[in-house]
Structure formats: C-alpha cells, structure tokens
Amino acid sequence: MSDVSVDANTSAPGPKGPQNNTRRRFLTVATSVVGGVGIAGAAVPFIASWNPSAKAKAAGADVEVDISAIEPGQLIRVMWRSKPVWIVRRTPQILESLSQHEDKLKDPGSEAQQQPGFAQNQYRSLKEEYLILVGICTHLGCSPQYLKGGAFEEVVQGVPDGFFCPCHGSKFDMAGRVFQSVPAPLNLVVPPYQFVDDVTVIIGSEAQEA
C-alpha cells in the first residue's frame, strides 16, 4: 500500500474534505463578525462621551415655573443653574413706593448691565407685578432676607419692604436696587426670562422677537 502525503494547506481527499473547508469558512466569518461587534461596542462609550450628560444639561437648562398660586406680597424660590431665583408678586402699594426713595439708591435707573433690556425700567421686570431676581448679594455672594410688612423699616427708614443681607448689611429695594452706603456695589441681577402665558414663566431664556 502506498502512502498518501497530504499538504497541510490542502483539504484531505475523501468525504471529510468539504466539511473542513465549510467549517473553516464559518469560523473565519464568525471571527470577523465578532470582531466587528467588538469594535462597535468599544466605539459606543467614545461617541457617548461627546454627548452632554444629564447633569450638564440640567446645569444650563431653562426652568418653567407655575406662578398661579403666588399670593400678593409672597416670595417663592426656585433653582436655576445652581442659583436661587426669587419670584415676588408685588402689591400695588409696593409698586407705588418704588419712586419714593430713588434718592437713596446707588443706581436707581439700572444703568449697570445687570438685567435684560426688557427689565431696564423702574420696576426691573417684564410685568410690573412680578419681580424676578437672582437671590445672591452682589457683595460677597450671600443670600439676602426678604423683609416685608414694615419689617424693612428697621434697616431703611420709610421703606416698608425690601431685601437685607445680614452678612455685611447690604440693602435692596423691591426692584432689587441697592441702597447707598452699603458694601454691595451693584443692584441684584435679573435673569433672562419670558412669560409663556399669564401664569407660567420660563427662567433662562428670553422670548425671540418676531
């Protein structure tokens, strides 16, 4: 009987030869597919890293607030970009008093750019009734207290309502305007905002002009 030599790179004769070829092709294709899936899987975290995280989105996101339940004279607080924002529903008496102490203010006309253009007025607001301010003192970043119903007269004679910073004694009126002879150099900041309707305000963006 003569020996039959078989090249290692050639399928052996007989019925098992085609099966080996088929199996080899299957393994080659399977390996390629698995490799491709591995590359795609590795790419997902890399691509995802280019998208902002939920925390990053929240940090700069607008805040929608329902103001329908705010009583006259009441202040509510919301958070926007990790800052406290005050929304105060001013009474007619508060609005009337704003013109009676302007001689005591550092910047009664809001000349410093601390508010959107729509709020560069006596009321520093889009709607006179609602005052919206960033509740951070412009001196060293403390959060002033809201004193109302005559309580503010203890710090500014003749002015019944306002904001007082107990840290260093800065005082602001009901438009967020700073009084003279206090450490705070500037009025309180008015954030960008817009009214969607009579009872809904969005803090963080202004309405686009048509």
C-alpha positions in Angstrom: 0.0 0.0 0.0 1.5 3.3 -1.0 1.5 6.2 1.4 -0.5 9.3 0.5 1.0 12.6 1.6 -1.3 15.4 2.4 -0.2 19.1 2.3 -1.2 20.8 5.5 -2.8 23.7 3.4 -4.9 21.3 1.2 -8.0 19.5 2.2 -7.6 15.8 2.6 -9.4 13.7 0.0 -12.5 11.9 0.9 -15.8 12.9 2.4 -14.4 15.0 5.3 -12.6 17.5 3.0 -15.5 19.7 2.0 -16.7 19.7 5.7 -13.4 21.0 6.9 -13.5 23.8 4.2 -17.0 24.7 5.2 -16.1 24.8 8.9 -13.0 26.9 8.2 -15.0 29.5 6.2 -17.6 29.6 9.0 -15.0 30.2 11.7 -13.4 33.0 9.6 -16.7 34.7 9.0 -17.8 34.3 12.6 -14.5 35.7 13.9 -14.9 38.8 11.6 -18.4 39.4 12.8 -17.4 39.1 16.5 -14.5 41.4 15.8 -16.8 43.9 14.2 -19.2 43.8 17.1 -16.3 44.3 19.5 -15.2 47.4 17.6 -18.7 48.8 17.5 -19.1 48.1 21.2 -15.9 49.9 22.0 -17.0 52.9 19.9 -20.3 53.4 21.8 -18.7 54.8 25.0 -16.4 57.0 23.0 -19.2 58.5 20.9 -21.4 58.8 24.0 -18.7 60.8 25.7 -19.3 63.6 23.2 -22.9 64.0 24.3 -23.6 66.2 27.4 -24.5 64.3 30.5 -27.9 64.7 32.1 -26.2 66.7 34.9 -24.6 69.0 32.3 -27.9 69.6 30.6 -29.6 70.3 33.9 -26.9 72.9 34.8 -27.9 75.1 31.9 -31.5 74.1 31.3 -34.4 76.6 31.4 -36.7 76.3 34.4 -40.5 76.5 33.9 -42.4 77.8 36.9 -46.2 77.9 37.6 -46.8 81.2 39.4 -50.6 80.9 39.6 -50.6 80.2 43.4 -48.3 83.1 44.5 -50.2 85.4 46.8 -49.7 89.2 46.7 -46.6 90.1 48.7 -45.4 86.5 48.6 -41.9 85.3 47.5 -41.1 81.9 46.2 -37.7 80.4 45.4 -36.6 78.2 42.6 -33.2 76.9 41.5 -31.7 77.8 38.1 -28.1 76.9 37.2 -27.5 76.1 40.8 -28.5 79.7 41.8 -31.6 80.7 43.9 -34.0 82.7 41.9 -36.7 84.8 43.7 -40.2 85.4 42.2 -42.2 88.0 44.1 -45.7 89.1 43.4 -45.6 92.8 44.2 -48.7 94.6 45.6 -49.9 97.9 44.1 -48.6 99.6 47.3 -45.1 98.1 46.7 -45.1 99.3 43.1 -46.2 102.8 44.1 -43.4 103.0 46.8 -40.6 102.4 44.3 -40.5 106.0 43.1 -40.4 107.4 46.7 -36.8 106.5 47.7 -34.8 106.7 44.5 -32.6 109.5 46.0 -31.3 106.8 48.4 -30.2 104.4 45.7 -26.8 103.9 44.0 -28.2 103.0 40.6 -31.9 103.9 40.5 -32.1 103.9 36.7 -30.4 100.4 36.4 -27.6 101.8 34.3 -25.3 98.9 35.0 -25.9 95.9 32.8 -27.4 93.5 35.3 -30.7 92.9 33.6 -32.1 92.1 30.1 -33.1 95.0 28.1 -36.8 94.4 28.8 -36.1 95.0 32.6 -34.2 98.2 32.3 -37.0 100.2 33.8 -38.2 101.4 37.2 -39.7 98.0 38.1 -36.8 96.0 36.6 -39.3 93.5 35.3 -41.2 92.4 32.2 -44.5 92.6 34.1 -44.8 95.2 36.8 -46.5 92.8 39.2 -43.8 90.1 39.2 -40.2 90.7 40.3 -37.7 88.0 39.3 -34.2 88.2 40.7 -31.2 86.1 41.3 -31.2 85.9 45.1 -27.4 86.5 45.6 -26.0 89.6 47.1 -23.6 91.4 44.7 -21.1 92.0 47.5 -19.8 88.5 48.5 -22.5 86.2 47.3 -24.6 85.8 50.4 -28.4 85.3 50.1 -30.4 88.3 51.5 -33.5 88.0 53.5 -36.9 89.3 52.4 -38.4 91.7 54.9 -41.9 92.8 54.4 -45.0 94.3 56.0 -43.0 97.1 57.7 -40.1 94.9 58.8 -37.6 96.5 56.3 -38.2 99.9 58.0 -35.9 98.7 60.8 -33.0 98.9 58.3 -34.2 101.7 55.9 -36.5 104.3 57.5 -39.6 104.9 55.4 -39.3 101.9 53.2 -41.6 99.0 54.5 -40.4 96.2 52.2 -37.1 95.1 50.8 -34.1 92.7 51.0 -31.5 92.8 53.7 -28.2 90.9 53.7 -27.3 90.1 57.3 -23.8 89.1 56.4 -22.5 92.6 55.8 -25.6 94.9 55.9 -26.3 95.4 52.2 -29.9 96.6 51.4 -32.0 96.4 48.3 -35.5 97.7 47.5 -38.4 95.8 45.9 -36.9 96.2 42.5 -33.6 94.7 43.6 -31.9 98.1 43.5 -29.1 98.6 46.0 -29.2 101.4 48.6 -26.3 103.9 49.2 -23.7 103.5 51.9 -23.7 99.6 51.9 -21.0 97.2 50.8 -22.8 95.8 47.8 -21.7 97.8 44.7 -24.5 96.8 42.3 -28.2 96.0 42.1 -29.3 92.4 42.3 -29.2 90.6 39.0 -32.3 90.0 36.9 -32.0 86.7 35.0 -33.3 86.2 31.4 -36.9 85.0 31.4 -40.1 85.0 29.5 -43.8 84.5 30.1 -45.4 81.6 28.2 -48.8 82.7 29.5 -50.3 84.7 32.4 -49.3 82.0 35.0 -46.2 80.3 33.5 -42.7 81.8 33.4 -39.6 80.3 31.9 -36.4 81.3 33.6 -33.2 81.1 31.5 -34.2 82.4 28.1 -35.9 85.4 26.6 -38.7 85.5 24.0 -37.5 85.8 20.5 -38.6 88.9 18.6 -40.7 88.2 15.5 
